[in-house]
């Protein structure tokens, strides 16, 4: 289970990288067609093959930090990842904190995210 935990953590970190989020090819390797996200800002995002995430957004000004990362096995080929995410901005000293959960499913040996939710939280929790 530890190998799966490390692999899913790597994939979660990959999804925070601008070069992954803005690449049709790379993002389609990580998200299923029909992926849904409930964003920390209260929106629902639905992904279809051929799309990118955050198109036109300059994400180079943002640094992300994952803490308290855990996974729970839901079935033989499906896990729930939970963690805290800290968003650091180069533009100011403000940080945003959120709780995150993702459902990952293994398709023919490749893990893909099928659902994600982010919930903002106070920084002192």
Rosetta silent file (secondary structure, phi, psi, omega in degrees, C-alpha in Angstrom):
SEQUENCE: XXXXXXXXXXXXXXXXXXXXXXXXXXXXXXXXXXXXXXXXXXXXXXXXXXXXXXXXXXXXXXXXXXXXXXXXXXXXXXXXXXXXXXXXXXXXXXXXXXXXXXXXXXXXXXXXXXXXXXXXXXXXX
SCORE:     score description
SCORE:     0.000 S_00000001
   1 L     0.000  -30.921  179.898    0.000    0.000    0.000 S_00000001
   2 H   -64.210  -36.414  177.202    2.924    2.347    0.653 S_00000001
   3 H   -63.883  -41.290  178.009    4.017    2.090   -3.005 S_00000001
   4 H   -65.342  -42.947  179.030    0.530    3.097   -4.143 S_00000001
   5 H   -57.396  -47.573 -179.756    0.501    5.984   -1.621 S_00000001
   6 H   -64.037  -39.130 -179.452    3.816    7.324   -2.949 S_00000001
   7 H   -67.216  -44.622  179.558    2.674    6.948   -6.555 S_00000001
   8 H   -65.528  -38.641  176.013   -0.651    8.742   -5.973 S_00000001
   9 H   -59.674  -43.116  177.166    1.171   11.523   -4.087 S_00000001
  10 H   -60.883  -43.687 -179.833    3.449   11.981   -7.109 S_00000001
  11 H   -64.997  -39.624  176.824    0.418   12.143   -9.420 S_00000001
  12 H   -61.761  -43.329  177.529   -1.288   14.703   -7.150 S_00000001
  13 H   -64.707  -39.238  177.484    1.874   16.831   -7.230 S_00000001
  14 H   -58.579  -40.589 -178.262    2.066   16.457  -11.020 S_00000001
  15 L   -67.477  -12.063  177.118   -1.471   17.828  -11.328 S_00000001
  16 L   -89.559   -8.712 -176.545   -0.342   21.019   -9.584 S_00000001
  17 L   -84.927  131.150 -179.841    2.302   21.768  -12.242 S_00000001
  18 H   -56.970  -38.318 -177.815    1.378   24.329  -14.935 S_00000001
  19 H   -67.630  -22.984  175.018    3.108   22.317  -17.670 S_00000001
  20 H   -84.325  -48.565 -175.670    0.860   19.343  -16.842 S_00000001
  21 H   -62.284  -28.350 -176.181   -2.370   21.304  -16.319 S_00000001
  22 L  -105.333   16.593  176.872   -1.994   23.144  -19.619 S_00000001
  23 L  -112.647  117.522  179.635   -1.019   20.110  -21.736 S_00000001
  24 H   -56.540  -44.544 -177.126   -3.887   18.277  -23.448 S_00000001
  25 H   -65.770  -48.762 -175.463   -1.800   15.100  -23.706 S_00000001
  26 H   -69.145  -40.021 -178.346   -0.465   15.077  -20.146 S_00000001
  27 H   -69.274  -32.209  179.662   -3.725   15.991  -18.438 S_00000001
  28 H   -70.694  -18.412  175.240   -5.605   13.301  -20.365 S_00000001
  29 H   -77.114  -18.671 -173.846   -3.191   10.726  -18.916 S_00000001
  30 H  -109.596  -22.139 -178.274   -4.223   11.728  -15.379 S_00000001
  31 E  -118.206  141.518  175.587   -7.959   12.500  -15.588 S_00000001
  32 E   -77.233  156.274  170.934  -10.759   10.312  -16.903 S_00000001
  33 E   -66.989  121.434 -175.226  -13.132   11.624  -19.550 S_00000001
  34 E   101.340    3.814  175.856  -16.024   12.858  -17.410 S_00000001
  35 E   -52.573  141.781  177.366  -13.841   13.823  -14.398 S_00000001
  36 E  -126.977  139.276  174.314  -15.638   16.170  -11.969 S_00000001
  37 E  -127.965  133.083  167.334  -14.173   18.626   -9.461 S_00000001
  38 E   -96.599  107.284 -172.196  -15.973   20.569   -6.755 S_00000001
  39 L   -76.150  160.499  179.453  -13.575   23.525   -6.480 S_00000001
  40 L   -68.958  -15.933  177.571  -12.607   25.300   -3.275 S_00000001
  41 L   -92.812    4.241  173.778  -14.198   28.458   -4.718 S_00000001
  42 L    94.554    9.632  179.114  -17.570   26.731   -4.990 S_00000001
  43 L   -98.045  159.986  172.429  -17.671   25.876   -8.691 S_00000001
  44 E  -109.161  124.944 -179.473  -18.233   22.533  -10.371 S_00000001
  45 E  -113.434  128.235  176.670  -15.694   21.718  -13.075 S_00000001
  46 E  -115.567  129.068 -177.136  -16.307   18.922  -15.586 S_00000001
  47 L  -102.976  138.462  171.478  -13.422   17.687  -17.736 S_00000001
  48 L  -125.733  147.377  177.551  -13.655   16.195  -21.199 S_00000001
  49 L   -51.447  136.267 -179.636  -10.798   14.734  -23.244 S_00000001
  50 L   101.082   -7.928  178.268   -9.153   17.491  -25.276 S_00000001
  51 L   -97.492  163.437  169.894   -9.422   20.147  -22.571 S_00000001
  52 L  -119.700  171.309  178.006   -6.740   21.630  -20.347 S_00000001
  53 L  -106.597  139.561  176.116   -7.063   23.031  -16.826 S_00000001
  54 L    61.750   36.387  179.611   -6.564   26.733  -16.061 S_00000001
  55 L   -58.066  131.551  178.195   -6.131   27.711  -19.717 S_00000001
  56 L    81.658    1.535  179.716   -4.825   31.265  -19.966 S_00000001
  57 L   -98.279  136.478  177.758   -3.941   31.449  -16.272 S_00000001
  58 L   -86.853   95.648 -177.373   -0.388   32.263  -15.197 S_00000001
  59 H   -88.312   -0.319 -178.918    0.227   29.542  -12.632 S_00000001
  60 H   -70.328  -15.311 -179.546    3.954   30.211  -12.414 S_00000001
  61 H   -85.775   -0.218 -174.733    3.257   32.712   -9.629 S_00000001
  62 E  -117.271  134.977  175.032    1.830   29.980   -7.400 S_00000001
  63 E  -118.548  133.862 -176.394    3.691   27.400   -5.342 S_00000001
  64 E  -112.148  146.391  177.564    1.754   24.479   -3.866 S_00000001
  65 E  -135.694  121.208  177.075    2.562   22.346   -0.819 S_00000001
  66 E   -94.663  130.839  176.031    0.826   19.066    0.023 S_00000001
  67 E  -130.836  164.928  174.964    0.817   17.996    3.689 S_00000001
  68 E    52.766   42.208 -175.634   -0.835   15.231    5.738 S_00000001
  69 E   -77.945  128.627  177.653   -1.223   13.012    2.662 S_00000001
  70 E  -140.603  155.442  170.580   -3.073    9.720    3.210 S_00000001
  71 E  -128.593  151.204  174.490   -4.864    7.168    1.084 S_00000001
  72 E  -127.395  130.115 -179.276   -7.664    4.754    1.908 S_00000001
  73 E   -77.490  124.421  179.065   -8.344    1.760   -0.279 S_00000001
  74 E   -94.591  -32.123  176.488  -11.949    1.727   -1.517 S_00000001
  75 E  -159.811 -176.168 -179.040  -11.617   -1.417   -3.659 S_00000001
  76 L   -58.635  -31.399 -174.635   -8.878   -3.439   -5.372 S_00000001
  77 L  -124.098   23.933 -175.975   -8.447   -0.764   -8.050 S_00000001
  78 E  -146.292  134.270  178.941   -9.710    2.414   -6.356 S_00000001
  79 E  -133.308  154.341  172.438   -8.340    4.686   -3.600 S_00000001
  80 E  -107.150  122.069  176.015   -9.375    7.859   -1.804 S_00000001
  81 E  -102.805  134.070  176.324   -6.547   10.362   -1.299 S_00000001
  82 E  -130.430  144.660 -179.055   -6.931   13.062    1.374 S_00000001
  83 E  -168.156  171.757  171.852   -4.568   15.887    2.241 S_00000001
  84 E  -104.374  141.596  178.950   -4.107   19.535    3.115 S_00000001
  85 E  -122.467  130.145  175.990   -2.964   21.905    0.385 S_00000001
  86 E  -110.563  126.364  178.594   -1.181   25.194    1.015 S_00000001
  87 E  -103.188  114.331  176.870   -1.161   27.704   -1.823 S_00000001
  88 E   -99.112  138.977  179.106    1.796   30.105   -1.662 S_00000001
  89 E  -117.760  135.631  176.423    1.749   33.156   -3.942 S_00000001
  90 L   -72.323  -21.434 -175.288    4.805   35.044   -5.208 S_00000001
  91 L   -76.722  -26.656  177.873    2.677   38.184   -5.549 S_00000001
  92 L  -154.482  176.737 -176.752    1.978   38.527   -1.834 S_00000001
  93 L   -89.870    2.829  179.772    2.567   36.773    1.447 S_00000001
  94 L   -68.605  140.238  174.604   -0.985   35.449    1.692 S_00000001
  95 E  -120.131  146.141  174.198   -1.394   31.705    1.862 S_00000001
  96 E  -115.647  136.210 -178.063   -4.582   29.774    1.223 S_00000001
  97 E  -114.526  138.646  177.653   -5.246   26.524    3.015 S_00000001
  98 E  -146.592  154.384  170.655   -7.630   23.830    1.854 S_00000001
  99 E   -94.199  138.570 -176.294   -8.649   20.264    2.564 S_00000001
 100 E  -128.692  146.006  172.156   -8.521   18.052   -0.521 S_00000001
 101 E  -142.210  139.555 -179.216   -9.905   14.671   -1.468 S_00000001
 102 E  -136.794  141.778  172.126   -9.462   12.753   -4.710 S_00000001
 103 E  -106.587  124.175 -179.979  -10.750    9.423   -5.943 S_00000001
 104 E  -114.999  138.173  178.018   -8.248    7.536   -8.114 S_00000001
 105 E  -128.109  140.862 -179.888   -9.021    4.410  -10.122 S_00000001
 106 E   -92.614  121.811  178.079   -6.548    2.103  -11.847 S_00000001
 107 E  -114.734  110.235  178.161   -7.332    1.402  -15.510 S_00000001
 108 L    49.139   45.601  176.154   -5.135   -1.298  -17.081 S_00000001
 109 L    86.927   -1.286  179.699   -2.230   -0.433  -14.776 S_00000001
 110 E  -118.265  128.548  179.996   -2.580    3.375  -15.010 S_00000001
 111 E   -83.589  133.467  176.643   -4.048    5.467  -12.210 S_00000001
 112 E  -133.906  143.434  178.255   -6.486    8.221  -13.211 S_00000001
 113 E   -79.845  134.164  178.662   -8.392   10.693  -11.086 S_00000001
 114 E  -111.224  -19.819  179.195  -12.159   10.382  -11.361 S_00000001
 115 E  -156.311  147.150  176.989  -13.258   12.969   -8.748 S_00000001
 116 E  -146.739  144.014  174.391  -11.706   15.786   -6.702 S_00000001
 117 E  -137.965  138.351  174.616  -12.984   18.200   -4.066 S_00000001
 118 E  -122.741  136.131  179.001  -11.323   21.191   -2.402 S_00000001
 119 E  -129.838  120.376  178.392  -12.667   22.972    0.681 S_00000001
 120 E   -62.461  148.251  178.831  -11.121   26.206    1.967 S_00000001
 121 E  -140.830  155.237  174.999  -10.137   26.207    5.614 S_00000001
 122 L   -63.235  147.063 -175.080   -8.829   28.769    8.105 S_00000001
 123 L   -68.607  -20.802 -176.218   -5.031   28.788    8.195 S_00000001
 124 L   -91.759   10.491 -179.403   -4.825   28.087   11.933 S_00000001
 125 L   -94.026    0.000    0.000   -6.669   24.723   11.827 S_00000001
